[in-house]
């Protein structure tokens, strides 16, 4: 009888352990369901909020994109215009400098021609009749010296005319460069064309 009672007690303990295990599992599941539903709702709400936030940020970026593109275009056009204005200003200054040099050379040449005409006129006139001041004291030059001086002056004149032509060609080259820079594209302004 003691053995039977012991066996019954063991069987009862096993059943009790299974019942406790099943009860514990059911309680755990019920408690989990009670906690899980608010967690799932909070998680769905959080995901919805994050999705809304991402969409809102994306829309903000898309709305700002045309303004940013416009700012970038404005900056780029301003840079190109400033470069073109600077190159035009430099070309104008170079042209003015070249013109000043040409005018200076022309004035010197005209003064020299005027002086030469006076000297030749003084040598052609008789010494007593209306000679220029100081011409009476000047010794008469030989015809050969006068011819040499005349040839020298002719060569000097031809050299100066050639120099004026070179300067004009440089001015035309500068004008062409300014025109290309003004009407040129992005590659020209970056120095690639």
Secondary structure, DSSP 8 states (H G I E B T S, - for coil): -HHHHHHHHHHHHHHHHHHHHHHHHHHHHHHHHHHHHHHHHHHHHHHHHHHHHHHHHHHHHHHHHHHHHHHHHHHHHHHHHHHHHHHHHHHHHHHHHHHHHHHHHHHHHHHHHHHHHHHHHHHHS-SSSS--TTTTTS----HHHHHHHHHHHHHHHHHHHHHHHHHHHHHHHHHHHHHHHHH--HHHHTT--
